[in-house]
Amino acid sequence: MIGSVAKGMKTGFTVLAATLALGACKTLETTPAAPLQQGYTCCNLHHEGDWISDSNYAGLPMVPAGTPVKVLSYGRYRAHVDMNGKPFRLGQDYGREQESTEKWVSKLVVTEDPKLKLASYPKAVQEAIKAGQLMKGMTKEQVIMSVGYPLTNENPSLDAPVWRYWRSSFDEYQVEWDKQGRVKNIAAHPMSLPLIEYKK
């Protein structure tokens, strides 16, 4: 008799524990880690399939600046988003130690459509940005709109005189700034430079 009661109590506790664990898992899955932003892409973002890495390799296909975007959920070093009706994942592959995923995503998803500001730029700058390219004389704001933010693990400060970017995992290029905060020079492999630098 006592054994039967103990067995029943043990079974009851097991069911209760399993129910509580399931409830906790459900809470973890459905509770967002941060407010779910929506707005527009800050800049041109490059993707491989549905993956948009913080490396933003310029040689990959491009989602233009100003594309409507909505953050759906956060995962481990990633955010699931809807971009103009298409699912994408924003993946923080490299800058994890320098900033949180939420902070990184907040730079990419902006409330004001950058296309409005783009329309105020000189015609040549507009064309360069639409092509995802750079030109001498661009401001930092224009460079970011065209090629995105540089990797935070390689560029801890946007006040640095040189920003490092990548067209692919083995094709680096650099943007050099003058004292007025405009592009002074674009350094790249001779074969890559025509793909990076806009020519009127």
C-alpha positions as a Python dict, from the first residue, in 0.01 Angstrom:
ca = {
    (1, 'M'): (0, 0, 0),
    (2, 'I'): (268, 244, 103),
    (3, 'G'): (470, 143, -202),
    (4, 'S'): (174, 212, -429),
    (5, 'V'): (119, 557, -276),
    (6, 'A'): (488, 643, -309),
    (7, 'K'): (487, 525, -667),
    (8, 'G'): (180, 735, -741),
    (9, 'M'): (336, 1043, -580),
    (10, 'K'): (656, 991, -777),
    (11, 'T'): (460, 965, -1101),
    (12, 'G'): (267, 1281, -1011),
    (13, 'F'): (586, 1474, -941),
    (14, 'T'): (736, 1351, -1271),
    (15, 'V'): (432, 1471, -1468),
    (16, 'L'): (434, 1805, -1283),
    (17, 'A'): (806, 1855, -1348),
    (18, 'A'): (763, 1773, -1715),
    (19, 'T'): (470, 2015, -1742),
    (20, 'L'): (667, 2295, -1576),
    (21, 'A'): (969, 2229, -1799),
    (22, 'L'): (750, 2235, -2108),
    (23, 'G'): (596, 2562, -1994),
    (24, 'A'): (941, 2713, -1938),
    (25, 'C'): (1056, 2606, -2283),
    (26, 'K'): (744, 2755, -2437),
    (27, 'T'): (811, 3083, -2257),
    (28, 'L'): (1170, 3091, -2379),
    (29, 'E'): (1062, 3030, -2736),
    (30, 'T'): (788, 3291, -2746),
    (31, 'T'): (935, 3570, -2534),
    (32, 'P'): (1149, 3807, -2745),
    (33, 'A'): (1493, 3900, -2612),
    (34, 'A'): (1448, 4261, -2727),
    (35, 'P'): (1182, 4485, -2881),
    (36, 'L'): (1107, 4368, -3234),
    (37, 'Q'): (1199, 4659, -3457),
    (38, 'Q'): (1047, 4735, -3792),
    (39, 'G'): (1132, 4995, -4050),
    (40, 'Y'): (1382, 4994, -4336),
    (41, 'T'): (1725, 4853, -4412),
    (42, 'C'): (1983, 5118, -4329),
    (43, 'C'): (2202, 5029, -4617),
    (44, 'N'): (2273, 4783, -4894),
    (45, 'L'): (2290, 4435, -4743),
    (46, 'H'): (2436, 4131, -4917),
    (47, 'H'): (2307, 3780, -4871),
    (48, 'E'): (2396, 3418, -4936),
    (49, 'G'): (2063, 3241, -4964),
    (50, 'D'): (1861, 3378, -4673),
    (51, 'W'): (2170, 3457, -4461),
    (52, 'I'): (2290, 3816, -4419),
    (53, 'S'): (2616, 3816, -4225),
    (54, 'D'): (2778, 4109, -4047),
    (55, 'S'): (3066, 4054, -4291),
    (56, 'N'): (2829, 4181, -4565),
    (57, 'Y'): (3053, 4052, -4846),
    (58, 'A'): (3010, 4294, -5137),
    (59, 'G'): (3043, 4019, -5397),
    (60, 'L'): (2712, 3860, -5296),
    (61, 'P'): (2359, 3950, -5419),
    (62, 'M'): (2221, 4270, -5268),
    (63, 'V'): (1909, 4382, -5083),
    (64, 'P'): (1891, 4760, -5145),
    (65, 'A'): (1894, 5026, -4876),
    (66, 'G'): (1543, 5131, -4783),
    (67, 'T'): (1385, 4786, -4818),
    (68, 'P'): (1096, 4742, -4569),
    (69, 'V'): (1203, 4508, -4288),
    (70, 'K'): (1045, 4367, -3974),
    (71, 'V'): (1224, 4170, -3701),
    (72, 'L'): (1023, 3858, -3622),
    (73, 'S'): (1236, 3696, -3350),
    (74, 'Y'): (1584, 3666, -3205),
    (75, 'G'): (1796, 3353, -3176),
    (76, 'R'): (2156, 3286, -3080),
    (77, 'Y'): (2360, 3556, -3259),
    (78, 'R'): (2087, 3598, -3520),
    (79, 'A'): (1756, 3763, -3592),
    (80, 'H'): (1480, 3627, -3812),
    (81, 'V'): (1334, 3904, -4026),
    (82, 'D'): (1088, 3970, -4304),
    (83, 'M'): (1224, 4187, -4583),
    (84, 'N'): (956, 4305, -4819),
    (85, 'G'): (769, 3976, -4779),
    (86, 'K'): (1076, 3749, -4795),
    (87, 'P'): (1229, 3566, -4494),
    (88, 'F'): (1593, 3636, -4409),
    (89, 'R'): (1826, 3575, -4118),
    (90, 'L'): (2062, 3845, -3991),
    (91, 'G'): (2368, 3661, -3859),
    (92, 'Q'): (2632, 3808, -3631),
    (93, 'D'): (2924, 3591, -3734),
    (94, 'Y'): (3217, 3809, -3628),
    (95, 'G'): (3134, 4103, -3400),
    (96, 'R'): (2985, 3907, -3110),
    (97, 'E'): (3234, 4024, -2849),
    (98, 'Q'): (3211, 4390, -2945),
    (99, 'E'): (2833, 4442, -2935),
    (100, 'S'): (2514, 4251, -2867),
    (101, 'T'): (2310, 4105, -3150),
    (102, 'E'): (2023, 4339, -3060),
    (103, 'K'): (2249, 4645, -3084),
    (104, 'W'): (2388, 4528, -3417),
    (105, 'V'): (2041, 4467, -3559),
    (106, 'S'): (1927, 4811, -3438),
    (107, 'K'): (2188, 4965, -3668),
    (108, 'L'): (2056, 4774, -3969),
    (109, 'V'): (1684, 4835, -3908),
    (110, 'V'): (1608, 5208, -3905),
    (111, 'T'): (1278, 5390, -3869),
    (112, 'E'): (1340, 5651, -4140),
    (113, 'D'): (1355, 5536, -4502),
    (114, 'P'): (1713, 5610, -4621),
    (115, 'K'): (1586, 5650, -4977),
    (116, 'L'): (1459, 5994, -4871),
    (117, 'K'): (1810, 6100, -4776),
    (118, 'L'): (1955, 5922, -5079),
    (119, 'A'): (1746, 6145, -5306),
    (120, 'S'): (1919, 6454, -5161),
    (121, 'Y'): (2270, 6339, -5254),
    (122, 'P'): (2451, 6444, -5574),
    (123, 'K'): (2349, 6235, -5874),
    (124, 'A'): (2683, 6052, -5899),
    (125, 'V'): (2669, 5957, -5530),
    (126, 'Q'): (2313, 5830, -5575),
    (127, 'E'): (2421, 5610, -5865),
    (128, 'A'): (2723, 5478, -5672),
    (129, 'I'): (2507, 5383, -5374),
    (130, 'K'): (2245, 5215, -5592),
    (131, 'A'): (2528, 5008, -5742),
    (132, 'G'): (2676, 4929, -5400),
    (133, 'Q'): (2998, 5107, -5490),
    (134, 'L'): (3217, 5383, -5347),
    (135, 'M'): (3374, 5702, -5475),
    (136, 'K'): (3620, 5955, -5342),
    (137, 'G'): (3459, 6244, -5157),
    (138, 'M'): (3179, 6034, -5005),
    (139, 'T'): (3084, 6098, -4642),
    (140, 'K'): (3077, 5824, -4379),
    (141, 'E'): (2697, 5825, -4393),
    (142, 'Q'): (2707, 5768, -4769),
    (143, 'V'): (2967, 5491, -4742),
    (144, 'I'): (2759, 5308, -4481),
    (145, 'M'): (2448, 5338, -4696),
    (146, 'S'): (2636, 5192, -4992),
    (147, 'V'): (2841, 4910, -4837),
    (148, 'G'): (2708, 4881, -4481),
    (149, 'Y'): (2887, 4905, -4149),
    (150, 'P'): (3241, 4768, -4129),
    (151, 'L'): (3296, 4466, -3906),
    (152, 'T'): (3312, 4578, -3542),
    (153, 'N'): (3577, 4319, -3452),
    (154, 'E'): (3813, 4478, -3706),
    (155, 'N'): (3687, 4835, -3679),
    (156, 'P'): (3613, 4913, -3312),
    (157, 'S'): (3577, 5285, -3382),
    (158, 'L'): (3417, 5465, -3676),
    (159, 'D'): (3655, 5752, -3603),
    (160, 'A'): (3949, 5545, -3727),
    (161, 'P'): (4133, 5683, -4033),
    (162, 'V'): (4086, 5353, -4220),
    (163, 'W'): (3787, 5117, -4242),
    (164, 'R'): (3837, 4756, -4346),
    (165, 'Y'): (3580, 4585, -4569),
    (166, 'W'): (3559, 4257, -4763),
    (167, 'R'): (3423, 4156, -5103),
    (168, 'S'): (3467, 3793, -5001),
    (169, 'S'): (3645, 3602, -4725),
    (170, 'F'): (3978, 3648, -4905),
    (171, 'D'): (3929, 3981, -5086),
    (172, 'E'): (3979, 4278, -4852),
    (173, 'Y'): (3953, 4644, -4943),
    (174, 'Q'): (4004, 4954, -4732),
    (175, 'V'): (3846, 5298, -4718),
    (176, 'E'): (4081, 5580, -4615),
    (177, 'W'): (3942, 5903, -4470),
    (178, 'D'): (4066, 6261, -4484),
    (179, 'K'): (4045, 6502, -4190),
    (180, 'Q'): (3703, 6625, -4306),
    (181, 'G'): (3556, 6275, -4283),
    (182, 'R'): (3537, 6212, -4656),
    (183, 'V'): (3679, 5926, -4860),
    (184, 'K'): (4038, 6007, -4953),
    (185, 'N'): (4131, 5676, -5111),
    (186, 'I'): (3999, 5326, -5177),
    (187, 'A'): (4267, 5059, -5152),
    (188, 'A'): (4197, 4721, -5311),
    (189, 'H'): (4345, 4452, -5531),
    (190, 'P'): (4376, 4590, -5886),
    (191, 'M'): (4128, 4334, -6017),
    (192, 'S'): (3874, 4415, -5746),
    (193, 'L'): (3900, 4794, -5749),
    (194, 'P'): (3683, 4845, -6061),
    (195, 'L'): (3405, 4648, -5887),
    (196, 'I'): (3428, 4863, -5576),
    (197, 'E'): (3499, 5214, -5702),
    (198, 'Y'): (3225, 5393, -5895),
    (199, 'K'): (3329, 5569, -6214),
    (200, 'K'): (3109, 5835, -6370),
}
